[in-house]
C-alpha cells in the first residue's frame, strides 16, 4: 500500500510503500520520517539571542557547503565524484532552507565558493567542511534550550556524520 510520509526535519513529503531509510531531501534518518498524518513539523521557533546567532551561522555554513558542492560537481575530474557532490549539494541546500524557514527569510541568500578540479582535493575539503559542521551542530545542540532547535541540530549532526563517512571511505 502506498502511503504519504513526511520528514519532521525538513517538512518535505515522500510517497512510497515504506518510509525511506533517509529523507531523500535532507538526509534525515528514518526515525524522523513519519506518516504525514502523524508528522508535526514546526519552523515557528522563538529564538534566544544565542539560538539566533547559531541559526544564522548554520544558514551560512549550509550556503557555503551547498555552493562548494555545486562547484565540485561541475568541476571534479571523476564521474562518481560528480554524482556524489551533486547529491551532497542538494542536501546541503535543503539544510539551508530549514534555517531560512526558522529565520523567516523569503529566500536563501546566494553563496560563492570555489573548489578543485581534482576529486581527491574536493573530498579532502568535504571532509574538513563536514567535520566543522558536526562540531558546530553538536555545540549548538548543547547550547539550545528549545526542543525543536535541539532536534534540528542533533539530526544535522547525524546527517553530516553520514557525509563525513562518505568522504572517509573515498579517501582510503
Residue frames relative to the residue before (quaternion, step in Angstrom):
aa qw qx qy qz dx dy dz
X 1.0000 0.0000 0.0000 0.0000 0.00 0.00 0.00
X 0.3686 -0.7243 0.5468 0.2015 3.56 -0.86 0.98
X 0.0701 -0.7979 0.5987 -0.0013 3.53 -0.96 0.95
X 0.4047 -0.6576 0.5727 0.2754 3.51 -1.36 0.23
X 0.0967 -0.7876 0.6085 0.0076 3.55 -0.74 1.14
X 0.1146 -0.7831 0.6062 0.0786 3.55 -1.25 0.41
X 0.3759 -0.7048 0.5614 0.2165 3.52 -1.00 0.88
X 0.3400 -0.7613 0.5135 0.2031 3.58 -0.72 1.03
X 0.5772 0.5660 -0.3910 0.4401 3.61 1.22 -0.11
X 0.8155 0.2115 -0.1149 0.5263 3.63 0.63 -1.04
X 0.4665 -0.7061 0.4230 0.3237 3.60 1.22 -0.40
X 0.5352 0.6464 -0.4064 0.3613 3.60 1.24 -0.12
X 0.4079 -0.7198 0.5220 0.2074 3.53 -1.20 0.67
X 0.1380 -0.7598 0.6334 0.0503 3.54 -1.25 0.63
X 0.2031 -0.7667 0.5993 0.1084 3.58 -0.96 0.88
X 0.3417 0.7386 -0.5296 0.2392 3.59 -0.78 1.00
X 0.6425 -0.5139 0.4017 0.4022 3.51 -1.34 0.15
X 0.7770 0.0874 -0.0245 0.6229 3.56 1.18 -0.68
X 0.5581 -0.5666 0.4493 0.4070 3.58 -1.16 0.37
X 0.4956 -0.6386 0.4821 0.3377 3.60 -1.07 0.61
X 0.5990 -0.5746 0.4070 0.3813 3.60 -1.17 0.45
X 0.7569 0.0794 -0.0657 0.6454 3.58 1.27 -0.49
X 0.5659 -0.5751 0.4567 0.3747 3.54 -1.11 0.66
X 0.4132 -0.7312 0.4802 0.2530 3.62 -0.75 0.97
X 0.6688 0.5016 -0.2922 0.4646 3.59 1.24 -0.24
X 0.8293 0.1591 -0.0640 0.5319 3.61 0.78 -1.01
X 0.5087 -0.6820 0.3997 0.3412 3.59 1.25 -0.21
X 0.3754 0.7380 -0.4905 0.2716 3.62 1.24 0.06
X 0.5505 -0.6345 0.4445 0.3112 3.53 -1.13 0.75
X 0.7270 -0.4914 0.2847 0.3859 3.56 -1.25 0.58
X 0.5994 0.5946 -0.3629 0.3942 3.62 1.06 -0.61
X 0.6807 0.4654 -0.2756 0.4941 3.57 1.25 -0.41
X 0.6389 0.5073 -0.3236 0.4793 3.59 1.28 -0.02
X 0.0035 -0.8178 0.5699 -0.0803 3.53 -0.48 1.29
X 0.6057 -0.4652 0.4404 0.4720 3.54 -1.26 0.13
X 0.6020 -0.6254 0.3600 0.3419 3.55 -0.89 0.99
X 0.6587 0.5270 -0.3178 0.4330 3.59 0.96 -0.80
X 0.7100 0.4240 -0.2507 0.5032 3.61 1.24 -0.38
X 0.5946 0.6130 -0.3505 0.3845 3.58 1.23 -0.39
X 0.1371 -0.7547 0.6385 0.0628 3.53 -0.88 1.02
X 0.0006 -0.8014 0.5946 -0.0648 3.55 -0.58 1.22
X 0.0390 0.8123 -0.5760 0.0834 3.54 -0.67 1.14
X 0.0795 -0.7884 0.6092 0.0303 3.55 -0.82 1.04
X 0.5467 0.5855 -0.4019 0.4436 3.60 1.30 0.12
X 0.1544 0.8160 -0.5221 0.1941 3.52 0.26 1.36
X 0.3740 -0.6988 0.5497 0.2638 3.61 -0.80 0.93
X 0.2041 -0.8128 0.5403 0.0762 3.56 -0.83 1.01
X 0.3450 -0.6788 0.6081 0.2244 3.54 -0.91 0.96
X 0.6884 -0.4565 0.3399 0.4496 3.59 -1.23 0.18
X 0.6602 0.5046 -0.3029 0.4667 3.61 0.96 -0.89
X 0.6632 0.4985 -0.3055 0.4673 3.59 0.91 -0.92
X 0.6403 0.5211 -0.3340 0.4549 3.59 0.94 -0.84
X 0.6493 0.5062 -0.3187 0.4697 3.59 0.92 -0.86
X 0.6757 0.4881 -0.2977 0.4655 3.60 0.94 -0.84
X 0.6524 0.4973 -0.3186 0.4749 3.60 0.97 -0.78
X 0.6405 0.5077 -0.3322 0.4707 3.61 0.97 -0.76
X 0.6436 0.4997 -0.3194 0.4838 3.59 1.01 -0.79
X 0.6266 0.5403 -0.3299 0.4546 3.59 1.01 -0.84
X 0.6246 0.5276 -0.3365 0.4672 3.58 0.96 -0.82
X 0.6814 0.4892 -0.2916 0.4597 3.59 0.86 -0.92
X 0.6081 0.5419 -0.3443 0.4669 3.59 1.05 -0.75
X 0.7186 0.4590 -0.2603 0.4529 3.56 0.80 -0.99
X 0.6041 0.5210 -0.3580 0.4853 3.60 1.07 -0.63
X 0.6569 0.5125 -0.3051 0.4612 3.57 0.89 -0.93
X 0.6995 0.4705 -0.2806 0.4589 3.58 0.83 -0.95
X 0.6625 0.4944 -0.3275 0.4577 3.61 0.89 -0.81
X 0.6481 0.5083 -0.3146 0.4718 3.57 1.03 -0.76
X 0.6238 0.5253 -0.3312 0.4745 3.59 1.01 -0.80
X 0.6938 0.4788 -0.2906 0.4527 3.60 0.81 -0.96
X 0.6123 0.5291 -0.3549 0.4682 3.61 1.03 -0.66
X 0.6378 0.5141 -0.3145 0.4796 3.57 1.00 -0.84
X 0.6773 0.5008 -0.2929 0.4524 3.58 0.85 -0.99
X 0.6288 0.5312 -0.3359 0.4579 3.60 1.03 -0.76
X 0.6910 0.4788 -0.2751 0.4663 3.57 1.02 -0.76
X 0.8057 0.3618 -0.1496 0.4444 3.59 0.94 -0.88
X 0.5663 0.6376 -0.4105 0.3230 3.60 1.04 -0.60
X 0.4416 -0.7296 0.4757 0.2156 3.55 -1.11 0.75
X 0.6465 0.4925 -0.3039 0.4971 3.59 1.21 0.44
X 0.4829 -0.7006 0.4376 0.2904 3.61 -0.70 1.05
X 0.6711 0.4684 -0.3193 0.4778 3.62 0.81 -0.87
X 0.6133 0.5520 -0.3388 0.4520 3.58 1.07 -0.76
X 0.6253 0.5353 -0.3350 0.4586 3.59 0.97 -0.83
X 0.6758 0.4943 -0.2886 0.4643 3.58 0.92 -0.95
X 0.6514 0.5210 -0.3082 0.4574 3.55 0.93 -0.94
X 0.7111 0.4567 -0.2760 0.4578 3.59 0.76 -1.01
X 0.6038 0.5386 -0.3645 0.4609 3.61 1.06 -0.60
X 0.6673 0.4944 -0.2983 0.4704 3.59 0.92 -0.93
X 0.6636 0.4976 -0.3070 0.4667 3.59 0.91 -0.89
X 0.6256 0.5504 -0.3338 0.4406 3.59 1.02 -0.77
X 0.6527 0.5082 -0.3122 0.4672 3.57 1.00 -0.82
X 0.6612 0.5038 -0.3082 0.4627 3.57 0.96 -0.86
X 0.6682 0.4901 -0.3061 0.4686 3.58 0.92 -0.88
X 0.6117 0.5310 -0.3482 0.4719 3.61 1.08 -0.64
X 0.6279 0.5191 -0.3305 0.4765 3.58 1.06 -0.72
X 0.6219 0.5267 -0.3401 0.4693 3.59 1.04 -0.73
X 0.6234 0.5261 -0.3366 0.4704 3.59 0.99 -0.80
X 0.6402 0.5360 -0.3160 0.4506 3.57 1.03 -0.80
X 0.5935 0.5553 -0.3603 0.4579 3.60 1.08 -0.69
X 0.7100 0.4478 -0.2637 0.4753 3.58 0.82 -1.00
X 0.5703 0.5691 -0.3756 0.4581 3.60 1.14 -0.58
X 0.6643 0.5041 -0.3004 0.4630 3.59 0.94 -0.91
X 0.6458 0.5155 -0.3194 0.4639 3.60 0.95 -0.87
X 0.7275 0.4229 -0.2287 0.4894 3.59 0.99 -0.88
X 0.3716 -0.7621 0.4516 0.2779 3.58 1.35 -0.07
X 0.3143 0.7307 -0.5295 0.2947 3.56 0.96 0.95
X 0.5136 -0.6624 0.4472 0.3122 3.60 -1.05 0.67
X 0.7982 -0.0015 0.0039 0.6024 3.59 1.16 -0.51
X 0.5251 -0.5908 0.4974 0.3574 3.53 -1.31 0.27
X 0.4463 -0.6861 0.4949 0.2919 3.60 -0.76 0.95
X 0.5341 -0.6308 0.4441 0.3459 3.60 -1.09 0.58
X 0.2960 -0.7390 0.5773 0.1814 3.53 -1.25 0.49
X 0.1556 -0.7660 0.6158 0.0993 3.51 -1.31 0.20
X 0.1877 0.7813 -0.5678 0.1787 3.57 -0.26 1.26
X 0.3169 -0.7097 0.5932 0.2099 3.51 -1.24 0.51
X 0.1325 -0.7731 0.6159 0.0741 3.54 -1.30 0.28
X 0.5397 -0.6208 0.4733 0.3152 3.54 -1.33 -0.11
X 0.4673 -0.6303 0.5172 0.3419 3.57 -1.25 0.19
X 0.6422 0.5072 -0.3204 0.4772 3.59 1.16 -0.57
X 0.4912 -0.6948 0.4481 0.2744 3.55 -0.69 1.14
X 0.6648 0.5188 -0.3187 0.4328 3.60 0.85 -0.91
X 0.6321 0.5175 -0.3359 0.4688 3.61 1.05 -0.67
X 0.6457 0.4960 -0.3177 0.4859 3.60 1.02 -0.75
X 0.6295 0.5221 -0.3365 0.4668 3.61 1.04 -0.72
X 0.6394 0.5139 -0.3263 0.4697 3.59 0.98 -0.79
X 0.6713 0.4765 -0.3047 0.4791 3.59 0.92 -0.85
X 0.6003 0.5511 -0.3517 0.4606 3.59 1.04 -0.74
X 0.6455 0.5308 -0.3089 0.4542 3.57 0.94 -0.93
X 0.6633 0.4929 -0.3012 0.4758 3.60 0.94 -0.87
X 0.6595 0.5142 -0.3092 0.4528 3.59 0.92 -0.92
X 0.6820 0.4811 -0.2940 0.4659 3.59 0.87 -0.92
X 0.6211 0.5354 -0.3422 0.4587 3.61 1.02 -0.73
X 0.6584 0.4948 -0.3075 0.4766 3.59 0.94 -0.87
X 0.6518 0.5195 -0.3200 0.4504 3.60 0.94 -0.87
X 0.6417 0.5218 -0.3253 0.4585 3.59 0.94 -0.86
X 0.6643 0.4978 -0.3080 0.4648 3.59 0.87 -0.92
X 0.6671 0.4998 -0.3025 0.4623 3.59 0.92 -0.89
X 0.6944 0.4700 -0.2915 0.4603 3.61 0.81 -0.94
X 0.6110 0.5377 -0.3528 0.4617 3.61 1.06 -0.66
X 0.6567 0.4998 -0.2951 0.4815 3.57 0.95 -0.92
X 0.6754 0.5062 -0.2966 0.4467 3.59 0.88 -0.92
X 0.6211 0.5364 -0.3414 0.4581 3.59 1.04 -0.73
X 0.6665 0.4952 -0.2967 0.4717 3.58 1.00 -0.84
X 0.6925 0.5011 -0.2763 0.4394 3.60 1.01 -0.78
X 0.6774 0.5224 -0.3032 0.4198 3.59 1.07 -0.63
X 0.2908 -0.7414 0.5795 0.1732 3.54 -1.11 0.77
X 0.5984 0.5809 -0.3573 0.4205 3.60 1.26 -0.23
X 0.4729 -0.7149 0.4324 0.2799 3.62 -0.61 1.09
X 0.6545 0.5091 -0.3294 0.4516 3.62 0.96 -0.77
X 0.6632 0.4839 -0.3174 0.4746 3.60 0.92 -0.81
X 0.6047 0.5366 -0.3543 0.4699 3.60 1.01 -0.76
X 0.6462 0.5291 -0.3115 0.4532 3.58 0.94 -0.93
X 0.6764 0.4893 -0.2946 0.4651 3.58 0.88 -0.94
X 0.6689 0.4934 -0.3043 0.4653 3.58 0.85 -0.94
X 0.6771 0.4893 -0.3005 0.4602 3.61 0.91 -0.87
X 0.6347 0.5159 -0.3334 0.4689 3.60 0.99 -0.74
X 0.6706 0.4925 -0.3021 0.4654 3.58 0.98 -0.80
X 0.5593 0.5561 -0.3971 0.4693 3.61 1.13 -0.46
X 0.6608 0.5076 -0.3036 0.4622 3.60 0.91 -0.92
X 0.6812 0.4952 -0.2890 0.4552 3.58 0.87 -0.97
X 0.6853 0.4713 -0.2904 0.4732 3.59 0.86 -0.94
X 0.5916 0.5463 -0.3634 0.4685 3.61 1.15 -0.54
X 0.6066 0.5299 -0.3464 0.4809 3.59 1.06 -0.70
X 0.6615 0.5054 -0.3010 0.4652 3.59 0.95 -0.90
X 0.6242 0.5397 -0.3308 0.4580 3.56 1.02 -0.80
X 0.6544 0.5136 -0.3087 0.4611 3.58 0.97 -0.85
X 0.6093 0.5517 -0.3492 0.4499 3.60 1.07 -0.68
X 0.6874 0.4540 -0.2914 0.4863 3.59 0.89 -0.87
X 0.6313 0.5422 -0.3432 0.4355 3.61 0.97 -0.79
X 0.6446 0.5222 -0.3186 0.4586 3.59 0.97 -0.86
X 0.7228 0.4495 -0.2480 0.4626 3.57 0.94 -0.84
X 0.6463 0.5122 -0.3215 0.4654 3.59 1.22 -0.34
X 0.4943 0.6650 -0.4290 0.3599 3.63 1.24 -0.16
